[in-house]
């Protein structure tokens, strides 16, 4: 494009103006948006309102916590209708767990005793193997010691 043509286009654009309706709508939008973004002020009325709002929130939260805790207290033991049901279930569960633990402890004691017998038999067989040079005698003594340990 030549310079003259660009200058003509720019001078034509200078004469462009919005219609009256557009100008009024734009002005109303700009002015209404400016009102929505006011800065907070330190007015005593606003401070008192915030303090009351915070106090009311804390009071309601405290009431909720007290209500929940008192409900838990009623369920956990102060209510005679609920306590036997809770206690019987807990007692049955605890009894079953204790019986299961006792069975496992008995198994551990049995295996511990058998392990000690086997250990003694193997030590005795190892001692006899070092003394006696014949392999057949060692095999028979190990078998007899293991049979004694199994009884």
Secondary structure, DSSP 4 states (H G I P E B T S, - for coil): --HHHHHHHHHHHHT----HHHHHHHHHHHHHHHHH-PPP---HHHHHHHHHHHHHHHHHHHHHHHHHHHHHHIIIII-HHHHHHHHHHHHHHHHHHHHHHHHHHHHHHHHHHHHHHHHHHHHHHHHHHHH---HHHHHHHHHHHHHHHH-
